[in-house]
Amino acid sequence: MDQREQDFLRIVPSGREPWGARVEGYDYVESEGQKAMDAILRSGRDPRQVLSDFARAVDRQLGRR
């Protein structure tokens, strides 16, 4: 086992599943983020464009300009 594995296993007990984040509105970020990553990785869309669109959508959703 290498050092990285040892470090990971040492912190596992303090981790939690990512579901149910406690940040208001984060469920939107999770679901739309997954769609953005799928667009990039599965559909071959331009990462810069997809992530720029994603950031603007998140800002709108969370009430920012």
C-alpha positions as CSV (number, residue, x, y, z in Angstrom):
1,M,0.0,0.0,0.0
2,D,1.5,3.4,-1.0
3,Q,1.4,6.6,1.1
4,R,-1.6,8.0,-0.8
5,E,-3.7,4.9,0.0
6,Q,-2.6,5.0,3.7
7,D,-3.6,8.7,3.9
8,F,-6.9,8.1,2.3
9,L,-7.8,5.2,4.5
10,R,-6.8,7.2,7.6
11,I,-9.4,9.9,6.8
12,V,-12.2,7.6,5.6
13,P,-13.9,7.4,9.0
14,S,-14.4,11.2,9.0
15,G,-16.0,11.4,5.6
16,R,-19.6,11.4,4.6
17,E,-21.6,10.8,1.5
18,P,-22.0,13.9,-0.7
19,W,-25.8,13.6,-0.8
20,G,-27.9,16.0,1.1
21,A,-25.4,18.9,1.2
22,R,-26.3,21.5,3.8
23,V,-25.8,24.5,1.6
24,E,-29.1,26.0,0.5
25,G,-29.5,25.6,-3.2
26,Y,-26.6,23.1,-3.6
27,D,-29.0,20.4,-4.9
28,Y,-29.3,22.5,-8.0
29,V,-25.5,22.8,-8.3
30,E,-25.1,19.0,-7.9
31,S,-27.7,18.1,-10.6
32,E,-26.8,20.8,-13.1
33,G,-23.1,20.1,-12.5
34,Q,-23.6,16.4,-13.4
35,K,-25.4,17.5,-16.6
36,A,-22.5,19.8,-17.5
37,M,-19.9,17.1,-16.9
38,D,-22.0,14.7,-19.1
39,A,-22.1,17.3,-21.8
40,I,-18.4,17.5,-21.8
41,L,-17.4,13.9,-21.2
42,R,-20.2,12.1,-23.2
43,S,-21.2,14.6,-25.8
44,G,-17.8,16.1,-26.5
45,R,-18.9,19.7,-25.9
46,D,-16.4,22.4,-25.3
47,P,-15.5,22.4,-21.6
48,R,-14.9,26.2,-21.5
49,Q,-18.3,27.0,-23.0
50,V,-20.2,24.4,-21.0
51,L,-18.7,25.5,-17.7
52,S,-19.2,29.2,-18.4
53,D,-22.9,28.5,-19.1
54,F,-23.1,26.4,-16.0
55,A,-21.5,29.2,-13.8
56,R,-24.0,31.7,-15.2
57,A,-26.9,29.4,-14.5
58,V,-25.8,28.8,-11.0
59,D,-25.4,32.5,-10.4
60,R,-28.9,33.1,-11.6
61,Q,-30.3,30.3,-9.6
62,L,-28.7,31.5,-6.4
63,G,-29.8,35.1,-7.0
64,R,-26.5,36.6,-8.3
65,R,-26.0,38.4,-11.5
